[in-house]
Amino acid sequence: MQYRRDISILGYGCMRFTQKGNKIDLEKAEKEVLRAFELGVNYFDTAYIYPGSEEALGKIIEKNDLRDKIKLVTKLPQYFVKKTEDLDKYLTEQLKRLRTDHLDFYLLHHMTDYAQWEHLDALGIRDWVKKQKECGKIKNFGFSFHGNTEMFLKILNAYDWDMCLVQYNYADENSQAGKEGVRAAYAKGIPVMIMEPLRGGKLVDLLPSKAKELIASDSHGWTPAQWAFRWLWDQKEVTCVLSGMNSIEMIEENCKTASDAREGAFGEEEFQMIESIKGFINANTKVNCTGCRYCVPCPKGVDIPGIFSCYNHMYSENKSQGRKEYFQSIALRLQPAEASLCVKCGKCEKHCPQSIPIREKLVEADKALRPVHYKVMANVARHFMIGKKRK
């Protein structure tokens, strides 16, 4: 195992512990956690809303005397926090579940909009975190993020964070926080943790057949998962990559890759391979958008590249995945950013290097991404997650 900042470059994502009936299979989870630890994994990530995960991980850690040998990470459900007292309530409950008196990393879970930070800031979270650090309950404070690059940078620059967790992989290089966000966080000197390195398995089992054939015939002999992991670990900005491992075989394969991969090892041949794989993935995309962002800012606030990314994922992966991404990165914002706001001024098209008929494609994308029931769901979810109504 390799380490960056004293953290294993492979982290254990505890959201996908195997279920047995309606409970976590604790015996199986224990064997898997212990095997990962034996192979050098020291970063274990969970969250308040992962059903049974905190309790299971806490029992495993206590039973096997692992607490002072690992980095324990969980997340505050900030979308449930309505008053200052809630901060203490959730932290106390989580420490009890995890059977510990301190956390190595405590994250604000699922941030999508700067308004969420403003809400927490108004509740006094800065002073609260300072107090928790002084009494030793929290060692490091950070945030996990699903949103666009602009929102990520605003949140990143709003506070002196100790770390961040972002969705990032070769298919999301220019969406969500993206490469720009990852590099900005690294420039601030904070650890950058990665979730969804395989895009929920889409970069493995659901790759187009031509991409799978290309990988199988390549002389490197790497699996689709190894290509995705190695692409991430090639980057100095990446501290740790989380994997939701739920089999001994998966753990052993990922740990072997984490021992072999090297920062800066990719050359022209490897990067070309990634581009070829992406080419097969993107063969069915609807808009030839590269995510360069020359088209923004839009006078009306439309997130043009973000919308096109979600629209493309509806066809390079599946419709539900594209709509899910839209839900997270576009719909869950305080300020409107959807395509229906477009007034067809054409400013964006004058700056587009790809000469995309943006106004026409926005209409298509909006129709595909926002069927009527999604609009209703988005309005309800926005009010719940952001805590404020649109102005």
C-alpha positions as CSV (number, residue, x, y, z in Angstrom):
1,M,0.0,0.0,0.0
2,Q,1.1,3.5,-0.7
3,Y,0.3,6.6,1.4
4,R,0.0,10.3,0.7
5,R,-0.2,12.6,3.7
6,D,-0.1,9.5,6.0
7,I,-3.4,8.3,4.4
8,S,-3.6,5.1,2.3
9,I,-4.2,6.0,-1.3
10,L,-7.1,3.5,-1.3
11,G,-9.9,4.2,1.1
12,Y,-12.7,1.9,2.2
13,G,-16.2,3.3,1.4
14,C,-18.5,1.7,3.9
15,M,-21.8,2.6,2.2
16,R,-22.0,-0.8,0.4
17,F,-21.6,-3.3,3.2
18,T,-23.5,-6.4,2.1
19,Q,-27.0,-6.7,3.4
20,K,-28.4,-9.9,5.0
21,G,-32.2,-9.5,5.1
22,N,-32.7,-5.9,6.2
23,K,-29.5,-5.7,8.2
24,I,-25.8,-5.5,7.4
25,D,-24.1,-8.9,7.3
26,L,-21.7,-8.0,10.1
27,E,-19.7,-11.2,10.0
28,K,-18.9,-10.7,6.3
29,A,-18.3,-6.9,6.7
30,E,-15.8,-7.7,9.5
31,K,-13.8,-10.1,7.4
32,E,-13.6,-7.6,4.6
33,V,-12.7,-4.6,6.8
34,L,-10.0,-6.7,8.5
35,R,-8.6,-7.9,5.2
36,A,-8.4,-4.3,3.9
37,F,-6.6,-3.2,7.1
38,E,-4.2,-6.1,6.8
39,L,-3.3,-5.0,3.3
40,G,-2.6,-1.4,4.4
41,V,-5.9,0.5,4.1
42,N,-6.2,3.0,7.0
43,Y,-9.0,5.3,5.8
44,F,-12.6,4.2,6.5
45,D,-15.5,6.4,5.4
46,T,-19.1,6.2,6.4
47,A,-22.0,8.6,6.9
48,Y,-25.1,9.2,9.1
49,I,-27.6,8.2,6.4
50,Y,-25.9,5.0,5.3
51,P,-28.3,2.5,6.8
52,G,-26.6,0.6,9.6
53,S,-23.1,1.5,8.4
54,E,-21.9,3.6,11.4
55,E,-23.1,1.1,13.9
56,A,-21.5,-1.9,12.0
57,L,-18.2,-0.1,11.5
58,G,-18.2,0.9,15.2
59,K,-18.7,-2.6,16.3
60,I,-15.9,-3.9,14.0
61,I,-13.4,-1.3,15.1
62,E,-14.1,-1.8,18.8
63,K,-14.0,-5.6,18.7
64,N,-10.7,-5.7,16.8
65,D,-9.0,-2.8,18.6
66,L,-8.6,-0.8,15.4
67,R,-9.5,2.7,16.6
68,D,-6.1,4.2,17.0
69,K,-4.7,2.4,13.9
70,I,-7.1,3.9,11.3
71,K,-8.5,7.2,10.1
72,L,-12.2,7.2,11.0
73,V,-14.4,9.4,8.8
74,T,-18.1,10.2,8.9
75,K,-20.4,12.9,7.7
76,L,-22.8,15.4,9.3
77,P,-26.2,15.3,7.7
78,Q,-26.2,19.1,7.2
79,Y,-29.5,19.0,5.3
80,F,-31.1,18.0,8.7
81,V,-29.6,20.8,10.6
82,K,-32.2,23.5,11.4
83,K,-30.8,25.0,14.6
84,T,-27.4,25.2,16.3
85,E,-28.3,22.5,18.8
86,D,-28.6,20.0,16.0
87,L,-24.9,20.1,15.5
88,D,-24.2,18.7,18.9
89,K,-27.1,16.2,18.6
90,Y,-25.9,14.6,15.4
91,L,-22.2,14.5,16.4
92,T,-23.1,12.9,19.8
93,E,-25.2,10.3,18.1
94,Q,-22.6,9.5,15.6
95,L,-19.8,9.1,18.2
96,K,-22.1,6.7,20.1
97,R,-22.8,4.7,16.9
98,L,-19.1,4.5,16.1
99,R,-18.1,3.7,19.7
100,T,-15.4,6.4,19.8
101,D,-14.8,9.7,21.5
102,H,-13.3,11.4,18.4
103,L,-13.3,11.5,14.6
104,D,-10.2,11.9,12.4
105,F,-12.3,13.5,9.7
106,Y,-15.8,15.0,10.0
107,L,-17.5,16.2,6.8
108,L,-20.5,18.2,5.8
109,H,-22.4,15.7,3.7
110,H,-23.6,16.3,0.2
111,M,-23.0,20.0,-0.3
112,T,-24.4,21.2,-3.6
113,D,-25.0,25.0,-3.2
114,Y,-23.2,27.8,-1.4
115,A,-26.5,28.6,0.3
116,Q,-26.1,25.5,2.4
117,W,-22.8,26.9,3.8
118,E,-24.4,30.3,4.4
119,H,-27.2,28.6,6.4
120,L,-24.6,26.7,8.6
121,D,-22.4,29.7,8.9
122,A,-25.4,31.7,10.3
123,L,-25.9,29.0,12.9
124,G,-22.3,29.5,14.1
125,I,-20.7,26.4,12.7
126,R,-17.3,28.1,12.6
127,D,-17.2,28.5,16.4
128,W,-18.8,25.1,16.9
129,V,-16.0,23.4,14.9
130,K,-13.4,25.3,16.7
131,K,-14.8,24.1,20.0
132,Q,-15.0,20.5,18.9
133,K,-11.4,20.6,17.7
134,E,-10.3,22.1,21.0
135,C,-12.0,19.4,23.0
136,G,-10.6,16.7,20.7
137,K,-13.9,15.4,19.2
138,I,-13.0,16.4,15.7
139,K,-9.4,16.4,14.3
140,N,-10.2,17.5,10.8
141,F,-13.2,19.2,9.2
142,G,-14.2,19.1,5.6
143,F,-17.1,18.7,3.1
144,S,-18.3,16.2,0.5
145,F,-19.6,17.7,-2.7
146,H,-22.1,17.1,-5.5
147,G,-22.6,20.2,-7.6
148,N,-20.8,22.2,-10.3
149,T,-17.4,23.7,-10.4
150,E,-18.5,27.3,-9.6
151,M,-20.3,26.2,-6.4
152,F,-17.4,24.0,-5.4
153,L,-15.0,26.9,-5.6
154,K,-17.2,29.2,-3.7
155,I,-17.6,26.7,-0.8
156,L,-13.9,25.8,-1.0
157,N,-12.9,29.5,-0.6
158,A,-15.5,30.2,2.2
159,Y,-13.6,28.5,5.0
160,D,-10.2,27.1,6.0
161,W,-11.1,23.5,5.3
162,D,-8.9,20.5,6.3
163,M,-10.0,18.3,3.4
164,C,-12.7,17.7,0.7
165,L,-14.4,14.7,-0.9
166,V,-15.5,15.0,-4.5
167,Q,-16.9,12.8,-7.3
168,Y,-14.1,12.5,-9.9
169,N,-13.1,10.1,-12.6
170,Y,-12.1,10.2,-16.2
171,A,-15.7,10.5,-17.3
172,D,-16.3,13.4,-14.9
173,E,-13.1,15.3,-15.7
174,N,-15.0,18.4,-16.6
175,S,-18.2,18.0,-14.5
176,Q,-19.0,18.3,-10.8
177,A,-16.0,19.8,-9.0
178,G,-13.9,18.6,-12.0
179,K,-10.2,18.9,-12.6
180,E,-10.4,22.6,-11.9
181,G,-11.8,22.0,-8.5
182,V,-9.4,19.2,-7.6
183,R,-6.5,21.4,-8.6
184,A,-7.8,24.4,-6.7
185,A,-8.2,22.3,-3.5
186,Y,-4.7,20.9,-3.9
187,A,-3.3,24.4,-4.3
188,K,-4.7,25.2,-0.9
189,G,-2.7,22.4,0.5
190,I,-5.6,20.2,1.6
191,P,-6.1,16.5,1.0
192,V,-8.5,15.7,-1.9
193,M,-10.4,12.5,-1.4
194,I,-12.2,10.9,-4.4
195,M,-15.6,9.1,-4.5
196,E,-17.2,7.4,-7.4
197,P,-13.9,6.5,-9.1
198,L,-15.8,4.0,-11.2
199,R,-18.9,6.1,-11.6
200,G,-21.0,3.7,-9.7
201,G,-19.6,0.8,-11.8
202,K,-20.4,2.4,-15.1
203,L,-16.7,2.5,-16.0
204,V,-16.5,-1.3,-15.5
205,D,-19.5,-3.5,-16.2
206,L,-21.4,-1.0,-18.3
207,L,-18.6,0.2,-20.6
208,P,-19.5,-0.1,-24.3
209,S,-18.5,-3.4,-25.8
210,K,-15.9,-1.8,-28.0
211,A,-14.3,-0.2,-25.0
212,K,-14.1,-3.5,-23.2
213,E,-12.6,-5.1,-26.3
214,L,-10.0,-2.4,-26.5
215,I,-9.0,-2.8,-22.9
216,A,-8.9,-6.6,-23.2
217,S,-6.5,-6.4,-26.1
218,D,-4.2,-3.8,-24.6
219,S,-0.6,-4.9,-23.7
220,H,-0.8,-3.3,-20.2
221,G,-3.1,-6.2,-19.1
222,W,-5.1,-3.9,-16.8
223,T,-8.8,-4.3,-16.1
224,P,-11.3,-1.5,-16.6
225,A,-11.2,-0.8,-12.9
226,Q,-7.5,-0.6,-12.9
227,W,-7.4,1.9,-15.7
228,A,-9.9,4.1,-13.8
229,F,-7.9,3.9,-10.5
230,R,-4.5,4.4,-12.1
231,W,-5.8,7.4,-14.0
232,L,-6.6,9.0,-10.6
233,W,-3.5,7.9,-8.8
234,D,-1.4,9.3,-11.6
235,Q,-2.4,12.7,-10.4
236,K,-0.5,14.3,-7.5
237,E,-3.6,16.2,-6.5
238,V,-5.4,13.0,-5.5
239,T,-4.8,11.9,-1.9
240,C,-7.1,9.0,-1.5
241,V,-9.6,7.1,-3.7
242,L,-12.6,5.6,-2.0
243,S,-14.0,2.2,-3.1
244,G,-17.2,0.6,-1.9
245,M,-15.6,-2.9,-1.6
246,N,-17.8,-5.7,-0.6
247,S,-15.8,-8.8,-1.5
248,I,-12.4,-10.1,-0.5
249,E,-11.5,-10.5,-4.2
250,M,-12.3,-6.9,-4.9
251,I,-10.3,-5.7,-1.8
252,E,-7.2,-7.7,-2.8
253,E,-7.3,-6.6,-6.4
254,N,-7.7,-2.9,-5.5
255,C,-5.0,-3.1,-2.9
256,K,-2.6,-4.7,-5.4
257,T,-3.3,-1.9,-7.8
258,A,-2.8,0.7,-5.0
259,S,0.6,-0.8,-4.4
260,D,1.6,-0.8,-8.0
261,A,0.3,2.5,-9.3
262,R,2.6,5.5,-9.4
263,E,2.1,9.3,-9.5
264,G,3.0,10.7,-12.9
265,A,3.4,7.2,-14.5
266,F,1.0,7.9,-17.3
267,G,2.6,8.8,-20.6
268,E,1.2,9.6,-24.1
269,E,0.2,6.0,-24.7
270,E,-1.8,5.7,-21.4
271,F,-3.6,9.1,-21.9
272,Q,-4.5,8.2,-25.4
273,M,-6.0,4.9,-24.2
274,I,-8.2,6.8,-21.8
275,E,-9.3,9.2,-24.6
276,S,-10.1,6.2,-26.7
277,I,-12.2,4.7,-24.0
278,K,-14.0,8.0,-23.5
279,G,-14.6,8.2,-27.2
280,F,-16.5,4.9,-27.1
281,I,-18.4,6.1,-24.1
282,N,-19.3,9.4,-25.8
283,A,-20.2,7.9,-29.1
284,N,-23.9,8.1,-28.2
285,T,-23.7,11.6,-26.7
286,K,-26.2,14.2,-27.9
287,V,-24.1,17.4,-27.7
288,N,-20.4,17.7,-28.6
289,C,-19.6,19.8,-25.5
290,T,-16.1,19.5,-24.0
291,G,-16.9,21.4,-20.8
292,C,-14.5,24.2,-21.7
293,R,-17.0,26.7,-20.1
294,Y,-16.4,29.5,-22.7
295,C,-20.2,29.8,-23.0
296,V,-20.6,30.9,-19.3
297,P,-21.5,33.0,-17.4
298,C,-24.9,33.0,-19.0
299,P,-26.8,36.4,-18.4
300,K,-29.7,34.4,-17.0
301,G,-27.6,32.0,-14.9
302,V,-28.2,28.9,-17.1
303,D,-25.5,26.2,-16.4
304,I,-25.0,25.3,-20.0
305,P,-22.0,22.9,-19.7
306,G,-23.5,21.3,-16.6
307,I,-26.9,20.7,-18.4
308,F,-25.2,19.3,-21.5
309,S,-23.0,16.9,-19.3
310,C,-26.2,15.5,-17.7
311,Y,-28.0,15.3,-21.0
312,N,-25.0,13.4,-22.6
313,H,-24.9,11.0,-19.6
314,M,-28.5,10.0,-20.3
315,Y,-27.4,8.5,-23.6
316,S,-23.8,7.4,-22.9
317,E,-25.0,5.6,-19.7
318,N,-28.7,5.6,-19.1
319,K,-31.6,8.0,-18.6
320,S,-31.9,7.6,-14.9
321,Q,-28.2,8.2,-14.4
322,G,-28.3,11.5,-16.4
323,R,-31.3,12.7,-14.5
324,K,-29.8,11.7,-11.2
325,E,-26.7,13.8,-12.0
326,Y,-29.0,16.7,-13.1
327,F,-30.9,16.4,-9.8
328,Q,-27.7,16.7,-7.8
329,S,-25.7,19.2,-9.7
330,I,-28.4,21.5,-11.3
331,A,-31.7,21.1,-9.5
332,L,-30.5,21.3,-5.9
333,R,-29.5,24.9,-6.0
334,L,-31.0,28.0,-4.4
335,Q,-30.6,30.1,-7.6
336,P,-32.3,28.8,-10.8
337,A,-29.9,27.3,-13.4
338,E,-32.1,25.3,-15.7
339,A,-32.4,25.6,-19.5
340,S,-35.9,27.0,-19.3
341,L,-34.4,30.3,-18.2
342,C,-32.7,30.8,-21.6
343,V,-33.9,33.9,-23.5
344,K,-32.1,32.9,-26.7
345,C,-29.8,35.9,-26.7
346,G,-27.1,33.9,-28.5
347,K,-24.2,35.3,-26.4
348,C,-23.1,31.7,-25.6
349,E,-22.9,30.6,-29.2
350,K,-20.6,33.4,-30.1
351,H,-18.0,32.0,-27.7
352,C,-18.4,28.2,-28.3
353,P,-15.3,26.7,-29.9
354,Q,-17.3,23.7,-31.0
355,S,-19.9,25.9,-32.8
356,I,-22.7,24.1,-31.0
357,P,-26.3,25.4,-31.6
358,I,-26.6,25.9,-27.9
359,R,-30.0,27.5,-27.8
360,E,-31.5,24.6,-29.8
361,K,-29.8,21.9,-27.8
362,L,-30.8,23.5,-24.5
363,V,-34.5,23.0,-25.4
364,E,-33.8,19.4,-26.3
365,A,-31.9,18.8,-23.0
366,D,-34.5,20.4,-20.8
367,K,-37.3,18.3,-22.3
368,A,-35.3,15.1,-21.8
369,L,-33.9,15.9,-18.3
370,R,-37.0,17.4,-16.7
371,P,-40.2,15.4,-17.3
372,V,-43.1,16.8,-15.2
373,H,-42.7,14.4,-12.2
374,Y,-39.0,15.4,-12.0
375,K,-39.9,19.1,-11.8
376,V,-42.1,18.4,-8.8
377,M,-39.5,16.2,-7.1
378,A,-36.8,18.8,-7.7
379,N,-38.8,21.5,-6.1
380,V,-39.5,19.4,-3.0
381,A,-35.9,18.2,-2.7
382,R,-34.5,21.7,-3.2
383,H,-36.6,23.0,-0.3
384,F,-35.5,20.1,1.9
385,M,-31.7,20.2,1.0
386,I,-31.2,23.9,0.8
387,G,-33.6,24.9,3.5
388,K,-34.9,28.0,1.6
389,K,-37.3,28.7,-1.1
390,R,-36.3,30.3,-4.4
391,K,-36.3,34.0,-4.5
